[in-house]
Amino acid sequence: MTSPVILVVDHDPGSRHALLADLRRRLGGAFTVKEASSPEEARTALETSAQDKEAVALLMVDDACADVLPPAQELHPNAKRVLMVDRDYSSTSPAVQAIALGHADFHLVRPWTNDESMHRAMSEFLSSWTQEQEPVFELFRVVARMDDPRVLRLRDVMARFNLPFLVYPADEETGRRLLREAGVDASRLPVVIRYDGKAFVDPQIPDLARAIGVNVANDLEVCDIAIVGAGPAGLTAAVYAASEGLDTVLLERAFSGGQAGTSPMIRNYPGFPHGIAGGYLMERTCEQAWLMGAHIVFAQQAVGLEARGDRRVVRMADGSEVSARAVLIATGVDWRRLDVPGLNALVGAGIFYGMAVGESRAMRDQDVFIVGAGNSAGQGALHLAKHARTVTLVVRGDNLAKSASTYLLRTIESTPNITVRTRTEVVGCGGDGHLEHLTLADRAAGTTEQVPASALFIMIGGEPHTRWLRDAVAADDHGYLLTGSEIPEDTRTSHPPTPLETSMPGVFAAGDVRKGSIKRVASAVGEGATAVRSIHEYLATR
């Protein structure tokens, strides 16, 4: 097998030769480094690589040769495209335009200040490419029937935690061999086989948590602060609370990340000019909270909250309790359900709520649809467009501009295999055990049509995950928690609540679960940090 290719396209001979020498010295053992001095030479090299079935990992192009970027995407859609530019910080910079239009994935500023700064950037580019390839080392092997909806849950957990895995059909020889070696009967599927041979039969969320070594049993029943929910707000609060000396317990009903953890790419989070995968950002924040001293417990469903004197008690589904001096509710939202006949029967078998990041490779050369008009739906469309043959955004309103960011709109418009259908709704679906077609209603034309579809991702806003509270704290008609001045005076029990405090003194809310939240990762992070400050003030009065 030939090594993946790094192609350097630079019209300046001196700059090109210096870069080539450096790349070959550092990366020549793992990659084949090639060169071109013009867009024409680059097209020829890319066509030859495509004919020879060579994988192109990086395409590094100077701004004078940027015309090669659009055709390069058609020939090598998985290659990471890097535009080399001068730093001018103007809105008309070639880098701004190329990334906004989706023609480049990254940029590299010339001249780089030193070798290490350039190679830190190269590591980022190559890591991004490597993550999209089939894993070389399989930490987990999943043996299953490919139409089993439980496989979705397994894929999602593995993808969220960046765990290398592959799925093997149970009716093929490799799958049968893996089952034999694990000593498992093929009648009990799916089976997850860890690298050390330990098998988990039809694992549930706690089983998967144990399989990757995380804590699913809480042995800290008394603490200063209990945080319910491990999305951006909850994880940030855990970082600050633990680092400031508070005994902190973080409880999560599934795995860390919340909706942010399912986002394939967050482009507008400060500090990451090329964006960052939501799962990776949340994983790093979770590690940070743990190393600061937070006690993190996964697969623990909160089912109740009550005040007992000056303590606030969170009751768990397994019968255990956590008694805290203060509680932060950061449970976020669940995706709103779509009411379409026959849809529930196909959830997990071609129909998914949210962006199932583990499913992206399975969408290769398929026709997929997304219902939604917000940033999450737009980012999901761009992510799937790298794999799917076509991606169709089904939008009930007149346009995307009302709910999606401008940078997303520009990129979507310039991505050839993404279609946006406005004033359109999904009204039907069908398939034999797996989604095969959708029925779309064009409200503008007053017509309906049936279209072939391999997958449907539903991203139509959220419903707050607050039913477990059972009116313990005040909420609006939709279930979003009221905080601060939003709380009616007749429901306040003591002191005037601080901006993030709920109607139960000592209980705070942050992130998407709170009425009036901005629904952005950065704002949730800010609220998580702010809540800890408010909790300190509350505890000081006790």
C-alpha positions in Angstrom: 0.0 0.0 0.0 1.4 3.4 -1.0 1.9 6.1 1.6 -0.7 9.0 1.8 0.3 12.0 -0.3 1.1 15.6 0.8 1.0 17.8 -2.2 2.7 21.2 -2.0 1.5 23.7 -4.7 3.6 26.9 -4.6 4.6 29.2 -7.5 7.6 30.5 -5.6 10.6 28.1 -6.1 12.5 29.2 -3.0 9.5 28.9 -0.7 8.4 25.6 -2.3 11.8 23.9 -2.0 12.2 25.0 1.6 8.9 23.7 2.6 9.4 20.4 0.7 12.8 19.8 2.4 11.3 20.4 5.8 8.2 18.2 5.2 10.3 15.3 3.8 12.7 15.5 6.7 9.9 15.4 9.3 7.2 13.4 7.6 8.8 11.5 4.7 8.7 8.2 6.6 4.9 8.2 6.7 3.9 10.3 3.8 4.9 10.8 0.1 5.6 14.5 -0.3 5.0 15.8 -3.9 5.2 19.2 -5.5 3.6 21.4 -8.2 4.5 24.9 -9.2 1.1 25.9 -10.8 -2.6 25.0 -10.7 -2.2 23.1 -14.0 0.6 20.9 -12.6 -1.4 20.4 -9.4 -4.5 19.2 -11.4 -2.3 16.7 -13.3 -0.8 15.4 -10.0 -4.2 15.1 -8.4 -5.7 13.3 -11.4 -2.8 10.9 -11.4 -3.2 10.2 -7.7 -6.9 9.6 -8.2 -6.2 7.1 -11.1 -3.6 5.3 -9.0 -5.9 5.3 -6.0 -3.4 7.2 -3.9 -4.9 8.8 -0.8 -4.2 12.6 -0.6 -4.0 13.6 3.0 -3.0 17.3 2.6 -3.1 19.7 -0.2 -1.0 22.8 0.7 -1.6 25.6 -1.8 -0.3 29.2 -1.9 -2.9 31.9 -2.6 -1.5 32.4 -6.1 -2.6 28.9 -7.0 -5.9 28.8 -5.1 -7.8 28.0 -8.4 -6.9 24.4 -7.9 -8.9 24.0 -4.6 -12.4 23.5 -6.1 -11.4 20.7 -8.6 -9.2 19.2 -5.9 -12.3 18.7 -3.7 -14.0 16.7 -6.5 -11.0 14.5 -7.1 -10.1 13.9 -3.4 -13.0 14.9 -1.2 -11.3 13.6 2.0 -8.1 15.6 1.5 -7.5 18.5 3.9 -6.9 21.7 2.0 -4.5 24.2 3.4 -4.2 27.7 2.0 -0.9 29.4 2.6 -1.3 33.2 2.8 0.2 36.4 4.2 -1.3 37.7 7.4 -3.1 40.9 6.6 -6.2 40.6 8.9 -8.5 42.2 6.2 -11.9 40.8 5.4 -10.9 40.5 1.8 -8.0 38.1 2.6 -7.9 35.0 0.3 -8.0 32.9 3.5 -11.3 34.5 4.7 -12.9 34.0 1.3 -11.7 30.4 0.8 -12.7 29.2 4.2 -16.1 31.0 4.1 -16.8 29.4 0.7 -15.7 25.9 1.9 -12.8 25.8 -0.6 -10.2 25.4 2.2 -10.2 23.7 5.6 -7.2 25.4 7.2 -4.8 28.3 6.6 -1.1 28.7 7.2 0.4 32.1 7.6 3.7 32.9 5.9 6.4 33.3 7.1 5.9 31.0 10.0 7.9 32.3 13.0 9.7 29.0 13.6 9.7 25.4 12.7 7.8 24.3 15.8 4.9 26.7 15.1 4.5 25.4 11.6 4.7 21.8 12.7 2.1 22.3 15.5 -0.2 23.4 12.7 0.8 20.5 10.5 0.0 18.1 13.4 -3.5 19.7 13.6 -4.1 19.3 9.8 -2.9 15.7 9.7 -4.8 14.7 12.9 -8.0 16.0 11.3 -7.4 13.9 8.2 -6.5 10.8 10.2 -9.6 10.9 12.4 -11.8 10.5 9.3 -9.9 7.4 8.1 -10.7 3.8 9.1 -8.9 3.2 12.4 -5.7 1.2 12.3 -6.0 0.0 15.8 -9.5 -1.2 16.9 -10.0 -0.6 20.6 -13.5 -2.1 20.1 -15.0 -4.5 17.6 -18.8 -4.4 17.3 -20.5 -7.5 15.8 -24.1 -6.9 14.9 -26.8 -7.2 12.4 -26.4 -4.0 10.3 -30.1 -3.2 10.5 -30.2 -3.4 14.3 -31.1 0.1 15.7 -29.0 -0.6 18.8 -25.9 -0.2 16.7 -26.6 3.5 16.5 -26.2 3.9 20.3 -22.9 1.9 20.2 -21.5 4.0 17.3 -22.5 7.2 19.0 -20.8 6.3 22.3 -17.6 5.3 20.6 -17.5 8.4 18.4 -18.2 10.7 21.3 -15.2 9.4 23.3 -13.0 9.2 20.2 -12.6 5.4 20.6 -11.3 3.5 17.6 -13.9 0.9 16.5 -15.2 -1.0 13.5 -18.6 -2.7 13.0 -18.6 -6.2 11.6 -21.7 -7.8 10.1 -22.7 -10.9 12.1 -23.5 -12.8 8.9 -20.0 -12.4 7.4 -17.0 -14.6 8.0 -15.0 -12.0 10.1 -18.0 -11.4 12.3 -18.6 -15.1 12.8 -14.9 -15.6 13.6 -14.9 -12.8 16.2 -17.9 -14.3 17.9 -16.3 -17.7 18.0 -13.1 -16.3 19.5 -15.1 -14.5 22.1 -17.2 -17.6 22.9 -20.4 -15.8 22.3 -23.6 -17.3 20.8 -24.6 -15.4 17.6 -28.2 -15.4 18.8 -27.3 -12.7 21.3 -26.4 -9.5 19.4 -25.0 -6.9 19.3 -21.7 -7.9 20.9 -18.9 -5.4 21.7 -15.5 -7.0 22.0 -12.8 -5.0 23.7 -9.1 -5.2 22.5 -8.3 -7.6 25.3 -11.0 -10.0 24.2 -13.6 -9.2 26.9 -17.0 -9.3 25.4 -20.1 -7.3 26.3 -23.4 -8.8 25.1 -26.1 -6.2 24.1 -24.5 -3.6 26.4 -26.6 -0.8 27.9 -25.2 2.6 28.7 -23.7 1.6 32.1 -22.1 -1.4 30.5 -20.5 0.7 27.8 -19.3 3.1 30.5 -17.7 0.3 32.4 -16.2 -1.0 29.2 -14.3 2.2 28.7 -13.3 2.5 32.3 -15.4 5.4 33.5 -17.3 5.7 36.8 -21.0 4.7 36.9 -21.4 4.3 40.7 -21.5 7.3 43.0 -19.6 6.8 46.3 -19.7 10.5 47.3 -23.1 11.1 48.9 -22.3 14.4 50.5 -20.7 17.4 48.8 -20.6 21.1 48.5 -22.1 21.3 45.0 -23.9 18.7 42.9 -24.0 19.5 39.1 -26.7 17.6 37.1 -25.7 17.5 33.4 -22.4 17.2 31.7 -22.8 19.5 28.7 -20.8 22.7 28.2 -22.4 24.5 31.2 -22.2 21.6 33.6 -18.6 20.7 32.7 -17.4 24.3 32.9 -19.0 24.7 36.3 -17.3 21.5 37.4 -13.9 22.9 36.3 -14.4 26.1 38.2 -16.1 24.7 41.3 -13.5 21.9 41.8 -10.5 24.2 41.1 -11.8 26.7 43.7 -12.0 24.1 46.5 -15.6 23.0 46.4 -16.3 19.3 46.8 -18.0 18.8 43.4 -20.1 15.9 42.2 -21.0 15.9 38.5 -23.9 13.6 37.5 -24.7 12.7 33.9 -27.6 10.5 32.7 -25.5 9.2 29.7 -22.1 10.5 28.6 -20.5 13.9 28.7 -21.0 16.5 26.0 -24.7 17.2 25.7 -25.8 18.4 22.3 -22.5 20.1 21.8 -20.8 16.8 22.0 -22.7 15.6 18.9 -21.7 18.5 16.8 -19.2 17.5 14.1 -17.7 20.9 14.0 -18.1 24.1 16.1 -16.8 27.0 14.0 -17.6 30.0 16.2 -16.0 28.9 19.5 -13.3 31.4 20.5 -9.7 30.2 20.2 -10.2 27.7 17.4 -10.0 29.5 14.1 -10.5 26.4 12.0 -13.3 25.1 14.3 -13.2 22.1 16.7 -15.3 18.9 16.8 -17.8 19.2 19.6 -17.1 15.8 21.0 -13.3 16.6 21.2 -14.0 19.9 23.0 -16.3 18.3 25.5 -13.9 15.4 26.1 -11.1 17.8 26.9 -13.3 19.8 29.2 -14.4 16.6 31.0 -10.7 15.6 31.5 -10.0 19.1 32.8 -12.8 18.9 35.4 -11.7 15.5 36.5 -8.0 16.7 37.0 -9.2 19.7 38.9 -10.8 17.3 41.4 -14.4 16.9 40.3 -16.1 13.5 41.1 -17.7 12.5 37.8 -20.4 9.8 37.5 -21.8 8.7 34.2 -25.0 6.8 33.4 -26.7 8.2 36.4 -30.3 9.5 35.8 -31.5 12.1 38.2 -35.2 11.5 39.1 -36.0 14.1 41.8 -34.8 17.2 43.7 -35.9 18.3 47.2 -34.9 20.7 50.0 -34.1 19.1 53.4 -33.2 21.9 55.7 -30.2 23.7 54.4 -29.3 20.8 52.1 -30.5 20.1 48.6 -30.9 16.5 47.7 -30.7 14.9 44.2 -32.4 11.5 44.0 -31.1 9.1 41.4 -32.8 6.3 39.5 -30.8 3.6 41.2 -32.2 4.7 44.6 -29.0 6.6 45.7 -29.0 10.2 46.8 -26.5 13.1 46.7 -26.9 15.7 49.4 -25.3 19.1 48.5 -25.1 22.6 49.9 -26.0 23.8 46.4 -27.2 22.3 43.1 -26.6 23.4 39.6 -29.1 22.1 37.0 -27.4 22.0 33.5 -29.4 19.2 31.9 -29.8 20.9 28.6 -32.4 19.9 26.0 -33.6 16.9 24.1 -34.3 17.1 20.4 -37.9 17.9 19.7 -39.8 14.9 18.2 -41.2 15.0 14.7 -44.8 13.8 14.4 -44.8 11.8 11.1 -46.7 8.5 10.6 -44.3 5.5 10.6 -41.3 7.5 11.7 -41.0 6.1 15.3 -40.7 2.6 13.9 -37.5 3.5 11.9 -35.7 5.5 14.6 -32.2 4.1 14.6 -32.8 2.4 11.3 -32.1 5.3 9.0 -33.9 8.0 11.1 -31.9 9.8 13.8 -32.5 12.6 16.2 -29.6 15.0 16.2 -26.3 14.4 14.4 -25.2 10.8 15.0 -21.5 11.5 14.5 -20.7 7.8 14.4 -22.9 7.3 11.4 -21.1 9.6 9.0 -18.9 7.0 7.3 -21.9 4.8 6.8 -23.5 7.6 4.7 -20.9 7.3 2.0 -22.5 7.6 -1.5 -26.0 7.8 0.0 -28.8 10.4 -0.3 -29.5 11.9 3.1 -31.9 14.5 4.4 -31.8 16.8 7.4 -34.9 18.5 8.9 -33.9 21.8 10.6 -32.8 25.3 9.9 -30.4 26.2 12.8 -26.6 26.1 13.1 -26.6 22.5 14.3 -28.5 21.4 11.1 -26.2 23.5 8.9 -23.0 22.1 10.5 -24.5 18.6 10.2 -25.1 19.1 6.5 -21.6 20.3 5.8 -20.2 17.3 7.8 -22.4 14.7 5.9 -21.6 16.3 2.5 -18.0 15.0 2.9 -19.4 11.5 2.7 -22.9 11.4 1.2 -23.7 11.7 -2.4 -26.4 14.3 -1.8 -27.5 16.2 1.4 -30.9 17.9 1.4 -31.8 20.4 4.1 -35.6 20.4 4.6 -36.6 23.8 5.9 -40.2 24.7 6.9 -39.6 28.4 6.7 -38.8 30.7 3.8 -35.0 30.6 4.3 -32.1 29.7 6.5 -31.0 33.3 7.2 -33.4 33.7 10.2 -31.8 30.9 12.2 -28.4 30.1 10.8 -25.1 32.1 11.0 -23.9 34.0 7.9 -20.7 32.0 7.7 -22.7 28.8 7.5 -25.0 30.1 4.8 -22.0 31.0 2.6 -20.4 27.6 3.0 -23.7 25.7 2.4 -24.4 27.7 -0.8 -20.9 26.9 -2.2 -21.1 23.1 -1.4 -22.4 21.5 -4.6 -23.9 18.4 -3.1 -26.1 20.3 -0.6 -29.6 21.3 -1.6 -31.9 23.5 0.5 -35.6 23.0 0.1 -37.5 25.8 1.8 -41.2 25.8 2.7 -41.0 22.0 2.7 -42.0 19.4 5.4 -41.5 15.7 5.8 -45.0 14.2 6.0 -44.3 10.5 5.4 -41.6 7.8 5.4 -41.3 4.1 4.7 -39.0 1.2 4.2 -38.6 -2.5 4.9 -36.9 -2.5 8.3 -34.8 0.5 7.3 -35.6 4.0 5.8 -35.9 3.8 2.1 -38.0 6.8 1.1 -39.5 10.0 2.4 -42.7 11.9 1.4 -42.0 15.7 1.1 -44.8 18.3 1.0 -43.9 21.5 -0.9 -46.1 24.1 0.9 -45.4 26.8 -1.7 -46.4 24.6 -4.7 -49.1 22.7 -2.8 -47.6 19.4 -4.0 -46.2 16.2 -2.4 -43.6 13.8 -3.8 -41.9 10.6 -2.7 -38.1 10.7 -2.8 -35.5 8.0 -2.1 -33.6 8.4 1.2 -31.1 6.4 3.1 -31.1 8.5 6.2 -33.0 11.4 7.9 -31.5 13.5 10.6 -34.0 15.5 12.7 -32.7 18.7 14.3 -35.7 20.9 14.9 -34.9 22.5 18.2 -35.1 21.2 21.7 -37.3 20.5 24.7 -35.8 21.1 28.1 -34.9 18.0 30.1 -36.7 19.1 33.2 -39.6 16.6 33.7 -37.6 14.9 36.4 -37.9 18.0 38.6 -41.7 17.5 38.9 -42.5 21.2 39.7 -39.8 21.4 42.4 -38.6 24.7 40.8 -40.6 27.2 38.7 -40.6 26.8 34.9 -42.3 28.4 31.9 -45.1 26.7 29.9 -42.4 24.8 27.8 -40.5 23.5 30.8 -37.5 25.9 30.7 -36.4 26.9 34.2 -37.0 30.4 35.4 -34.1 32.2 37.0 -33.5 35.6 38.6 -36.0 38.3 37.7 -38.0 35.8 35.5 -39.3 34.2 38.7 -42.8 35.5 39.8 -42.6 37.1 43.2 -45.3 34.9 44.6 -43.1 31.8 44.0 -40.0 33.2 45.7 -39.4 31.6 49.1 -36.8 33.8 50.7 -34.1 36.2 49.4 -34.3 37.8 46.0 -32.8 35.2 43.6 -29.5 36.0 41.8 -29.5 36.0 38.0 -29.0 32.2 37.6 -30.8 31.1 40.8 -34.1 29.3 40.5 -37.2 29.5 42.7 -35.6 27.1 45.2 -32.9 28.9 47.1 -29.5 27.2 46.6 -30.5 25.7 43.3 -29.2 27.3 40.1 -29.6 26.7 36.4 -27.2 27.3 33.4 -27.1 26.6 29.7 -29.9 25.6 27.4 -32.2 24.4 30.2 -32.7 28.0 31.4 -35.3 30.3 29.9 -33.7 33.0 27.8 -30.4 31.2 27.3 -28.6 32.1 24.0 -28.2 28.5 22.8 -24.5 28.8 22.0 -21.7 26.7 23.4 -19.7 29.8 24.4 -22.7 31.3 26.3 -23.3 28.0 28.1 -19.6 28.0 29.1 -20.0 31.5 30.4 -23.1 30.7 32.4 -21.4 27.6 33.9 -18.6 29.8 35.2 -20.9 32.6 36.4 -23.1 30.1 38.2 -20.1 29.0 40.4 -19.6 32.6 41.4 -23.2 32.9 42.4 -23.0 29.7 44.3 -20.0 31.0 46.3 -22.0 34.1 47.2 -25.0 31.9 48.2 -22.8 29.7 50.4 -21.2 32.7 52.0 -24.6 33.8 53.4 -25.0 30.3 55.0 
